Amino acid sequence: MLIKDIERTTALQYVKNSDCLQKVKSELILDDVSAQIVVNDHNEICGIITVKDILKLSDSDFKISKAKDICSTSLFYISELDSIKQASKMMIMNKCHHLLITDGKKKNICGILSSLDIVGYYASK
């Protein structure tokens, strides 16, 4: 089974690197997602923020910090034409829960694959 065939729970969501963390938190809740891509003013991807990143923060962090201050810049990509098994191995090897999905030509980001998406796939079999 290929990644493009998985029904994903995490939609492609963006926040600006200059957004305050309160806004980022609100967007995660509003969109009901576990991760958001962080982009700069030129809409270039510069990181990813997850719910786990938000949980590590103190109340004062929400008032003074921006998305760029806490986003992870270690991004992992996988093609929508790769297998679920390959994605699972990549997540385990890199100890991550989200992969950015590229189109078949590996030029455009077309989604985020979460570990929950993979669990959902195997649970439905």
N, CA, C and O of each residue as an XYZ file, in Angstrom:
500
protein
N       0.847     -1.177      0.000
C       0.000      0.000      0.000
C       0.894      1.243      0.000
O       1.913      1.303      0.688
N       0.485      2.214     -0.781
C       1.250      3.457     -0.900
C       0.676      4.545      0.020
O      -0.491      4.493      0.408
N       1.492      5.497      0.350
C       1.081      6.589      1.226
C      -0.097      7.359      0.642
O      -0.983      7.788      1.381
N      -0.114      7.535     -0.659
C      -1.207      8.298     -1.278
C      -2.561      7.624     -1.079
O      -3.599      8.268     -1.234
N      -2.563      6.329     -0.734
C      -3.798      5.586     -0.544
C      -4.335      5.643      0.890
O      -5.434      5.159      1.161
N      -3.571      6.224      1.795
C      -3.990      6.317      3.198
C      -4.897      7.526      3.390
O      -4.627      8.610      2.873
N      -5.959      7.326      4.131
C      -6.789      8.454      4.543
C      -6.076      9.100      5.725
O      -5.884      8.468      6.763
N      -5.689     10.355      5.563
C      -4.897     11.027      6.590
C      -5.781     11.866      7.509
O      -6.746     12.496      7.075
N      -5.415     11.854      8.813
C      -6.152     12.648      9.794
C      -5.562     14.045      9.916
O      -6.255     14.974     10.331
N      -4.295     14.206      9.561
C      -3.631     15.492      9.699
C      -3.672     16.232      8.373
O      -3.007     15.841      7.413
N      -4.441     17.283      8.326
C      -4.533     18.104      7.114
C      -3.290     18.981      7.018
O      -2.548     19.143      7.987
N      -3.083     19.533      5.853
C      -1.944     20.407      5.633
C      -2.274     21.793      6.184
O      -3.100     22.511      5.622
N      -1.628     22.159      7.280
C      -1.893     23.421      7.954
C      -0.598     24.228      8.046
O       0.485     23.672      8.228
N      -0.732     25.530      7.919
C       0.429     26.413      7.982
C       0.230     27.480      9.047
O      -0.890     27.929      9.292
N       1.330     27.883      9.679
C       1.370     29.092     10.497
C       2.619     29.857     10.075
O       3.565     29.275      9.545
N       2.614     31.152     10.313
C       3.790     31.974     10.001
C       4.807     31.862     11.128
O       4.436     31.691     12.289
N       6.075     31.959     10.790
C       7.112     31.858     11.815
C       7.049     33.013     12.815
O       7.598     32.913     13.912
N       6.386     34.104     12.442
C       6.255     35.260     13.324
C       4.985     35.219     14.178
O       4.769     36.108     15.002
N       4.138     34.192     13.989
C       2.911     34.084     14.775
C       3.228     33.828     16.245
O       4.160     33.092     16.572
N       2.444     34.441     17.122
C       2.609     34.189     18.557
C       2.130     32.770     18.859
O       1.317     32.202     18.129
N       2.646     32.218     19.940
C       2.334     30.827     20.257
C       0.878     30.626     20.676
O       0.327     29.538     20.508
N       0.260     31.665     21.218
C      -1.159     31.550     21.543
C      -1.979     31.313     20.271
O      -2.920     30.519     20.265
N      -1.608     32.011     19.200
C      -2.291     31.817     17.918
C      -2.039     30.407     17.381
O      -2.955     29.755     16.882
N      -0.798     29.946     17.487
C      -0.455     28.598     17.020
C      -1.277     27.560     17.781
O      -1.850     26.648     17.184
N      -1.326     27.706     19.094
C      -2.107     26.781     19.925
C      -3.580     26.802     19.513
O      -4.203     25.751     19.365
N      -4.125     27.988     19.331
C      -5.534     28.111     18.927
C      -5.783     27.451     17.579
O      -6.810     26.798     17.391
N      -4.857     27.612     16.640
C      -5.000     27.006     15.311
C      -4.955     25.477     15.386
O      -5.714     24.800     14.692
N      -4.067     24.934     16.224
C      -4.002     23.481     16.391
C      -5.335     22.943     16.906
O      -5.834     21.920     16.438
N      -5.897     23.657     17.882
C      -7.178     23.233     18.463
C      -8.306     23.405     17.451
O      -9.103     22.490     17.244
N      -8.373     24.563     16.831
C      -9.443     24.860     15.872
C      -9.448     23.885     14.702
O     -10.502     23.396     14.295
N      -8.271     23.608     14.167
C      -8.158     22.713     13.010
C      -8.155     21.238     13.394
O      -8.204     20.364     12.528
N      -8.098     20.963     14.703
C      -8.078     19.595     15.217
C      -6.977     18.768     14.562
O      -7.216     17.677     14.045
N      -5.754     19.324     14.597
C      -4.585     18.656     14.028
C      -3.496     18.544     15.092
O      -3.525     19.246     16.102
N      -2.551     17.665     14.855
C      -1.464     17.460     15.812
C      -0.169     18.140     15.384
O       0.813     18.125     16.126
N      -0.161     18.736     14.194
C       1.046     19.405     13.714
C       0.685     20.455     12.677
O      -0.313     20.348     11.964
N       1.533     21.472     12.619
C       1.383     22.509     11.595
C       2.754     22.848     11.031
O       3.753     22.873     11.750
N       2.778     23.104      9.750
C       3.999     23.530      9.081
C       4.207     25.011      9.372
O       3.258     25.795      9.380
N       5.460     25.381      9.612
C       5.819     26.778      9.857
C       6.478     27.318      8.591
O       7.427     26.730      8.072
N       5.959     28.448      8.099
C       6.510     29.068      6.893
C       6.979     30.486      7.204
O       6.500     31.121      8.143
N       7.929     30.972      6.395
C       8.409     32.346      6.550
C       7.544     33.286      5.711
O       6.524     32.872      5.161
N       7.954     34.547      5.615
C       7.171     35.546      4.885
C       7.088     35.269      3.386
O       6.230     35.824      2.699
N       7.976     34.414      2.877
C       7.971     34.048      1.455
C       7.257     32.709      1.234
O       7.336     32.123      0.154
N       6.560     32.238      2.274
C       5.853     30.953      2.262
C       6.764     29.759      2.006
O       6.345     28.755      1.431
N       8.016     29.881      2.441
C       8.956     28.767      2.371
C       8.911     28.031      3.709
O       8.882     28.661      4.766
N       8.904     26.707      3.663
C       8.832     25.909      4.884
C      10.127     26.048      5.667
O      11.221     25.862      5.134
N       9.979     26.382      6.950
C      11.169     26.512      7.796
C      11.094     25.644      9.046
O      12.032     25.632      9.843
N       9.992     24.915      9.232
C       9.893     24.040     10.395
C       8.517     23.430     10.541
O       7.650     23.567      9.678
N       8.344     22.748     11.668
C       7.062     22.134     12.006
C       6.864     22.271     13.510
O       7.809     22.130     14.286
N       5.630     22.545     13.911
C       5.261     22.607     15.328
C       4.236     21.520     15.580
O       3.291     21.348     14.810
N       4.434     20.784     16.674
C       3.509     19.727     17.044
C       2.873     20.041     18.399
O       3.320     20.929     19.126
N       1.840     19.302     18.711
C       1.189     19.437     20.014
C       2.203     19.181     21.124
O       2.162     19.835     22.166
N       3.094     18.252     20.909
C       4.121     17.936     21.910
C       4.990     19.167     22.198
O       5.352     19.412     23.349
N       5.324     19.938     21.164
C       6.101     21.165     21.360
C       5.338     22.148     22.248
O       5.922     22.785     23.125
N       4.039     22.265     22.017
C       3.196     23.187     22.773
C       3.100     22.747     24.237
O       3.107     23.587     25.137
N       3.012     21.451     24.475
C       2.877     20.941     25.841
C       4.097     21.227     26.710
O       3.986     21.265     27.936
N       5.241     21.426     26.102
C       6.475     21.685     26.845
C       6.573     23.118     27.356
O       7.461     23.427     28.151
N       5.681     23.994     26.918
C       5.801     25.420     27.206
C       5.186     25.822     28.537
O       4.234     25.210     29.021
N       5.761     26.870     29.110
C       5.172     27.468     30.304
C       4.213     28.572     29.865
O       4.222     28.982     28.705
N       3.392     29.048     30.787
C       2.439     30.112     30.462
C       3.135     31.358     29.935
O       2.628     32.019     29.028
N       4.289     31.681     30.497
C       4.990     32.894     30.059
C       5.527     32.765     28.633
O       5.666     33.768     27.933
N       5.831     31.536     28.197
C       6.320     31.316     26.833
C       5.294     31.756     25.793
O       5.661     32.264     24.734
N       4.014     31.561     26.092
C       2.962     31.919     25.146
C       2.898     33.421     24.906
O       2.452     33.866     23.848
N       3.336     34.191     25.873
C       3.258     35.641     25.759
C       4.454     36.245     25.035
O       4.331     37.294     24.402
N       5.606     35.593     25.124
C       6.824     36.222     24.590
C       7.435     35.508     23.386
O       8.268     36.088     22.689
N       7.038     34.265     23.129
C       7.689     33.489     22.072
C       6.867     33.464     20.793
O       5.654     33.678     20.798
N       7.561     33.199     19.709
C       6.962     33.091     18.372
C       7.120     31.658     17.869
O       7.878     30.873     18.437
N       6.411     31.332     16.821
C       6.475     29.988     16.239
C       7.912     29.602     15.894
O       8.321     28.462     16.115
N       8.674     30.546     15.354
C      10.053     30.248     14.952
C      10.944     29.887     16.133
O      11.986     29.256     15.951
N      10.546     30.281     17.347
C      11.351     30.012     18.535
C      11.273     28.564     18.994
O      12.192     28.070     19.647
N      10.186     27.880     18.659
C      10.032     26.512     19.169
C       9.887     25.455     18.076
O       9.890     24.260     18.374
N       9.762     25.871     16.826
C       9.533     24.874     15.769
C      10.766     24.001     15.564
O      11.902     24.439     15.744
N      10.514     22.786     15.191
C      11.590     21.865     14.849
C      11.987     22.128     13.403
O      11.141     22.205     12.513
N      13.268     22.262     13.193
C      13.758     22.487     11.829
C      14.252     21.183     11.189
O      14.676     21.169     10.033
N      14.191     20.095     11.957
C      14.535     18.775     11.421
C      13.284     18.212     10.756
O      12.400     17.665     11.415
N      13.233     18.356      9.464
C      12.055     17.928      8.709
C      12.378     16.657      7.938
O      13.473     16.492      7.399
N      11.396     15.762      7.901
C      11.562     14.501      7.199
C      10.490     14.403      6.121
O       9.307     14.636      6.371
N      10.928     14.057      4.930
C      10.053     14.023      3.753
C       9.916     12.603      3.234
O      10.840     11.796      3.340
N       8.746     12.309      2.670
C       8.517     11.031      2.027
C       7.579     11.263      0.844
O       6.685     12.106      0.913
N       7.779     10.534     -0.213
C       6.940     10.675     -1.403
C       5.610      9.955     -1.209
O       5.546      8.922     -0.543
N       4.570     10.498     -1.785
C       3.255      9.838     -1.730
C       3.280      8.503     -2.459
O       2.359      7.700     -2.310
N       4.323      8.256     -3.246
C       4.458      6.997     -3.971
C       5.278      5.955     -3.206
O       5.473      4.838     -3.686
N       5.756      6.322     -2.017
C       6.487      5.375     -1.172
C       5.494      4.507     -0.399
O       4.308      4.826     -0.311
N       5.993      3.420      0.150
C       5.122      2.483      0.863
C       4.912      2.914      2.316
O       5.701      3.668      2.886
N       3.826      2.410      2.889
C       3.533      2.660      4.302
C       4.635      2.056      5.169
O       5.028      2.633      6.183
N       5.121      0.903      4.763
C       6.202      0.254      5.509
C       7.437      1.145      5.539
O       8.085      1.273      6.578
N       7.762      1.754      4.420
C       8.913      2.646      4.355
C       8.701      3.858      5.260
O       9.633      4.290      5.939
N       7.498      4.406      5.279
C       7.190      5.544      6.146
C       7.317      5.149      7.615
O       7.859      5.904      8.423
N       6.817      3.967      7.954
C       6.902      3.475      9.333
C       8.353      3.346      9.776
O       8.719      3.759     10.876
N       9.167      2.773      8.910
C      10.590      2.620      9.223
C      11.268      3.978      9.399
O      12.102      4.151     10.287
N      10.905      4.943      8.545
C      11.502      6.272      8.631
C      11.140      6.947      9.961
O      11.984      7.586     10.588
N       9.885      6.799     10.381
C       9.465      7.384     11.653
C      10.217      6.760     12.821
O      10.666      7.466     13.725
N      10.354      5.446     12.801
C      11.074      4.755     13.873
C      12.539      5.166     13.886
O      13.090      5.481     14.941
N      13.165      5.164     12.729
C      14.583      5.492     12.624
C      14.873      6.924     13.099
O      15.893      7.175     13.741
N      13.971      7.856     12.778
C      14.190      9.260     13.123
C      13.465      9.689     14.397
O      13.536     10.850     14.799
N      12.771      8.749     15.026
C      12.022      9.019     16.260
C      11.117     10.233     16.100
O      11.153     11.172     16.894
N      10.304     10.184     15.047
C       9.388     11.293     14.774
C       7.983     10.741     14.529
O       7.805      9.557     14.245
N       6.997     11.619     14.646
C       5.611     11.216     14.472
C       4.953     11.830     13.241
O       3.789     11.554     12.951
N       5.702     12.666     12.515
C       5.133     13.330     11.335
C       6.160     13.363     10.211
O       7.340     13.639     10.427
N       5.675     13.071      8.999
C       6.496     13.181      7.794
C       5.780     14.104      6.822
O       4.561     14.030      6.669
N       6.531     14.966      6.171
C       5.947     15.802      5.125
C       5.889     14.975      3.851
O       6.880     14.376      3.435
N       4.721     14.952      3.245
C       4.504     14.140      2.044
C       4.707     15.003      0.814
O       4.114     16.074      0.685
N       5.555     14.525     -0.092
C       5.773     15.223     -1.360
C       5.000     14.509     -2.456
O       4.659     13.332     -2.334
N       4.729     15.244     -3.527
C       4.073     14.615     -4.671
C       5.047     13.637     -5.327
O       6.207     13.541     -4.925
N       4.577     12.927     -6.320
C       5.386     11.918     -6.985
C       6.680     12.441     -7.581
O       7.650     11.696     -7.723
N       6.697     13.725     -7.933
C       7.895     14.335     -8.511
C       8.805     14.932     -7.443
O       9.865     15.477     -7.751
N       8.379     14.823     -6.178
C       9.140     15.326     -5.025
C       9.395     16.827     -5.106
O      10.435     17.313     -4.661
N       8.435     17.560     -5.678
C       8.590     19.008     -5.812
C       7.684     19.785     -4.872
O       8.058     20.856     -4.395
N       6.500     19.258     -4.602
C       5.518     19.995     -3.812
C       5.093     19.195     -2.594
O       5.003     17.969     -2.644
N       4.834     19.899     -1.497
C       4.302     19.261     -0.304
C       2.795     19.108     -0.499
O       2.099     20.073     -0.815
N       2.304     17.893     -0.308
C       0.871     17.654     -0.509
C       0.178     17.158      0.750
O      -1.013     16.849      0.719
N       0.902     17.079      1.849
C       0.267     16.662      3.090
C       1.263     16.341      4.177
O       2.477     16.435      3.998
N       0.704     15.955      5.320
C       1.494     15.498      6.459
C       0.986     14.109      6.816
O      -0.219     13.891      6.939
N       1.905     13.181      6.979
C       1.556     11.835      7.417
C       1.907     11.723      8.891
O       3.046     11.971      9.284
N       0.931     11.350      9.704
C       1.192     11.188     11.138
C       1.254      9.706     11.484
O       0.770      8.858     10.735
N       1.851      9.414     12.618
C       1.900      8.027     13.083
C       0.478      7.510     13.326
O       0.220      6.317     13.167
N      -0.438      8.395     13.709
C      -1.825      8.005     13.901
C      -2.464      7.554     12.584
O      -3.293      6.644     12.575
N      -2.080      8.190     11.476
C      -2.579      7.766     10.164
C      -2.162      6.331      9.858
O      -2.943      5.549      9.318
N      -0.936      6.000     10.205
C      -0.420      4.644      9.959
C      -1.122      3.633     10.867
O      -1.491      2.546     10.423
N      -1.305      3.994     12.131
C      -2.020      3.104     13.051
C      -3.444      2.875     12.550
O      -3.939      1.748     12.568
N      -4.099      3.948     12.102
C      -5.453      3.831     11.563
C      -5.521      2.910     10.370
O      -6.468      2.136     10.223
N      -4.519      2.992      9.519
C      -4.474      2.113      8.340
C      -4.406      0.641      8.767
O      -5.179     -0.188      8.285
N      -3.470      0.325      9.681
C      -3.319     -1.063     10.105
C      -4.522     -1.547     10.919
O      -4.871     -2.726     10.857
N      -5.152     -0.661     11.672
C      -6.330     -1.045     12.464
C      -7.516     -1.383     11.574
O      -8.372     -2.183     11.949
N      -7.566     -0.769     10.386
C      -8.701     -1.005      9.480
C      -8.540     -2.284      8.665
O      -9.465     -2.690      7.962
N      -7.404     -2.904      8.751
C      -7.143     -4.142      7.975
C      -7.579     -5.368      8.727
O      -7.434     -6.483      8.227
